[in-house]
Amino acid sequence: MEPCIVSFYTATLEVADIYYNIGNTARKNVSPYTFDESPGCNYPETVTLTNLPTFVTHNAPTTADFSVPYSSDLSLIGSYPATIRSEISVPNDYT
């Protein structure tokens, strides 16, 4: 069987900055993202996050976005740079 050869794999919808004002209601399903391969070989995708604050929820695998719960904790004020990385894996029977 010939493997499906991916020409490119890219973020077609990039994660945007998430802003939350302390004391506002929870924010759900914010900053959606999408990674796409061409052609669509449907190889398994692994998404990893680095430095995501503990109070932010990554809503995967059900949706590819984030939620920020309600908080009035002023100690959370700040900037939290995080990294999102996605990789696809070619099944073993194609290598």
NORUR-V692223 format. One record per pair of residues at least 4 apart in sequence whose ideal C-beta (glycine too) atoms are under 6 Angstrom apart, sorted by the first residue. I is the first residue (numbers start at 1). J is the second residue. If there is no record, write none. Layout:
# NORUR-V692223
i: [I | I]
j: [J | J]
This chain:
# NORUR-V692223
i: [3 | 4 | 6 | 6 | 7 | 8 | 9 | 9 | 11 | 12 | 12 | 13 | 13 | 15 | 15 | 15 | 16 | 18 | 18 | 20 | 20 | 23 | 25 | 26 | 26 | 27 | 28 | 29 | 30 | 31 | 31 | 32 | 32 | 33 | 35 | 37 | 43 | 43 | 44 | 45 | 45 | 46 | 47 | 48 | 49 | 49 | 50 | 51 | 52 | 52 | 53 | 56 | 56 | 57 | 58 | 59 | 59 | 59 | 71 | 90]
j: [94 | 41 | 37 | 41 | 38 | 38 | 37 | 88 | 35 | 34 | 36 | 33 | 34 | 31 | 33 | 84 | 31 | 30 | 31 | 27 | 68 | 72 | 70 | 69 | 70 | 68 | 67 | 65 | 66 | 65 | 66 | 64 | 65 | 64 | 86 | 41 | 88 | 89 | 89 | 86 | 88 | 87 | 86 | 85 | 58 | 84 | 83 | 82 | 56 | 82 | 80 | 66 | 68 | 67 | 66 | 63 | 65 | 67 | 76 | 94]
